[in-house]
Amino acid sequence: MEALTAAGTSEEWQRATDTLHGAYRAYRSDLDMMGLSDAQVAADYGSGRLRWRFLWAAAKVVGALPFAIVGMVIHVVPYTAVKMASRVPNNNGIRATVKLLGCFFMFTAVYAALGVVAGVSLGALVGLLVAAGGPACGYLAVRLMERLRRIETARQGYRSGRDGGPMLESVLARRSAVVDAASAVMAVGGPTPPGP
């Protein structure tokens, strides 16, 4: 307990952590200004591994696209209805409840209706598969949108890393300053607790 109480009292520790905080704030400001993340700045864009990862991600998108489109079509009407209904209440808590319960009941009704229609037309097994496939396709639609955003973010990072320029050099220098400051904090090892 005494060691925890003594933490932060060493002047060397305070200077090192203050330097780290300052370096991080400057680096974070540059990242925000350029619209980049630390992962984009630190990535090795020269390796062929990145191209294979991009191709693999694109292949997943293409493979999931038909199911994701089905998921979007299934969910667009109930999602829009719930979104409009959630705008009615003034209270944010009630809005969230309307969204949660509205999506649950509307989506369930759509899945059940699709399952019944398919079951009557094509048999009970197909009806069950269609009813179970609705949420799966919706999940794929959400994941596809997330993957497309990640691909776009990676593409922007690749372009910034490839084009380089003085702004990127500045960001890399700021990142290096953060790493050096963090190493200095670790080298100090924190304040030493007072003796017995």
ZILIN-V693129 format. One record per helix or strand of 3 or more residues. SS is the DSSP state (alpha for helix, beta for strand). FROM is the first residue (numbers start at 0). TO is the last residue. If there is no record, write none. Layout:
# ZILIN-V693129
ss: [SS:SS]
from: [FROM:FROM]
to: [TO:TO]
This chain:
# ZILIN-V693129
ss: [alpha:alpha:alpha:alpha:alpha:alpha:alpha]
from: [1:10:37:47:91:123:165]
to: [5:33:41:85:121:162:187]
